[in-house]
Amino acid sequence: MFEPLFMRLALAASIATGASLGIIGVYLIIRRMVFFGLVLANVATVGAAIAQALGWAPEGPSLAAAIGAALVLGGTGASTWVSPESVMGWAYAAASSATVLILALAPGGSTDTYHLLFGNVLTVDTFHVGVLSLIAAATLLCQILFGRRFLLVTFDAQAASVAGVNARGWSLLLYLLTGVAVATAVDHIGVLSTFALLTLPSTAALLQTRSMRVTFVIAAGLGVAMSSLALVVSYKLDLPAGPTTVALLSLAVPVAGMRKWMAAIAWR
């Protein structure tokens, strides 16, 4: 089934997005910023929707919108007026409504809406597979070089600042990496698949182990495995690849929870 070139390209894209988003998602789960990933994905679609309405290539506007949102929202701290969660909620509502309204005014809006929601990894070309692979490699490199700093500012930013670590700078770098990875993924696998890869593999991984190093490996592995398996299932059953990916990732979480529960019973 992977003999056709488009299937091999889809597999490469699935591996790249599964690995990069799986790693980044661990930080978002630990920071309890799951909504942040959804907001970035929706803001990226606003940029893509504007580009499609104007007849432009979506990659540039989508990337610019996601990076801008990541740097602005990532630096949002506690306020006496509203909480960071409230700001995220506002951004999500605003971005979602803006995308729908922009596409409603554009020719072929319903088709574009479906594409932005679920993407179509089967249409990815060689150039974009290269871009996705580059983002995945950069994510892995940052994890190897800066993983300890990322974890330090993730678990206790105040203690990191006291220790002389530039907590704000490292956090912004992590948010920047998140914005780039999300924007490039949304253009090809859609909002829901991107959000699922950001949250579900890391959730399942954290249910399996207490070792952070192993957590990152499992999260990336699940992202790659479920995305690749979804291609096989969608091909065999003639199903859309995006929703199939989300369904398999959703199934992985209760399975991980059940394994954790069974392991806890066995230790009693």
Sequence and secondary structure as in RCSB ss.txt:
>XXXX:A:sequence
MFEPLFMRLALAASIATGASLGIIGVYLIIRRMVFFGLVLANVATVGAAIAQALGWAPEGPSLAAAIGAALVLGG
TGASTWVSPESVMGWAYAAASSATVLILALAPGGSTDTYHLLFGNVLTVDTFHVGVLSLIAAATLLCQILFGRRF
LLVTFDAQAASVAGVNARGWSLLLYLLTGVAVATAVDHIGVLSTFALLTLPSTAALLQTRSMRVTFVIAAGLGVA
MSSLALVVSYKLDLPAGPTTVALLSLAVPVAGMRKWMAAIAWR
>XXXX:A:secstr
   SHHHHHHHHHHHHHHHHHHHHHHHHHHTT HHHHHHHHHHHHHHHHHHHHHT  SHHHHHHHHHHHHHHHHT
    SS  HHHHHHHHHHHHHHHHHHHHHTSTTHHHHHHHHHH  GGG  HHHHHHHHHHHHHHHHHHHHHHHHH
HHHHH HHHHHHTT  HHHHHHHHHHHHHHHHHHHHHHHHHHHHHHHHHHHHHHHHHH S HHHHHHHHHHHHHH
HHHHHHHHHHHHT  HHHHHHHHHHHHHHHHHHHHHHHHHHT 
